[in-house]
Amino acid sequence: MRLNTIKLAIAGFAALSTFSAQATELVKNGGFEQVSGIGQFNHNVTVSDWSSNGYNFVFAAGSADTTGSVGSYGALTLWGANNGGNNPLATSHNGGNFIAADGAFEVSPIQQTINGLVVGQKYTVNFEWAAAQQSGFDGATTEQWVVNLGNNAATQQSTAVYHNPSHSSSGWMKESMTFTAAGTSQILSFLAVGTPEGKPPFSLLDGVSMTSAVPEPSSWAMLFAGLGMVGFMARRRQGNAA
């Protein structure tokens, strides 16, 4: 009996301590490395598992202020140290490709359908983002991302608004948001919001990840069962000693 109790308690503690390592990654191609090329979404480039109809671009690392990205209106670059901008365009912590979305012109979300959700369970979305201005234009801009899981406007969350000086860009910022699943399959969307139109403001995105925010109910049940049995045995030993 005592051996079984110890085994149950150990299993409970192990279930909780290893939860983070066992958490399933739900986002596919969160680093935007699986692409058909460098260019504009749904114009001359496809991005595996993601879709968008807006003025949104894939950039390779180090290309934003050099070779740029080509879309429906020709080549597009962002202000950086290599083309006369006020500061370097830093590389994201995730590295590799990243997304740049105009927040004031032909705005449309970048989105992916997430499957295998549990209704009522919380999920954490992590990502990196930055702000930049299209090169060749002048004036201060603002940038941010509006993120949602599902199509309910009441559940959407936003990053802080970044106030970007003319000819400048920000460093990369890490963001974490928690959403509650309302269905087993929902759309995870990122919508760039910026001002003013014509300056143009670009929001940058990389390293998107989504995992369960809390242990599965079975893990909690095993943990509590183990703790309960440990407490019971401790009280029993105290009673025998008395």
Secondary structure, 3 states (H helix, E strand, C coil): CHHHHHHHHHHHHHHHHCHHHHCCCCCCCCCCCCECCCEEECCCECECCCECCCCEEEECCCCCCCCCEEECCEEECECCHHHCCCCCCCCCCCCCCEEEEECCCCCCCEEEEEECCCCCCEEEEEEEEEEEEECCCCCCEEEEEEEEECCCHHHCEECCCEEECCCCECCCEEEEEEEECCCCEEEEEEEEEEECCCCCEEEEEEEEEEEECCCCHHHHHHHHHHHHHHHHHHHHHHHHHC
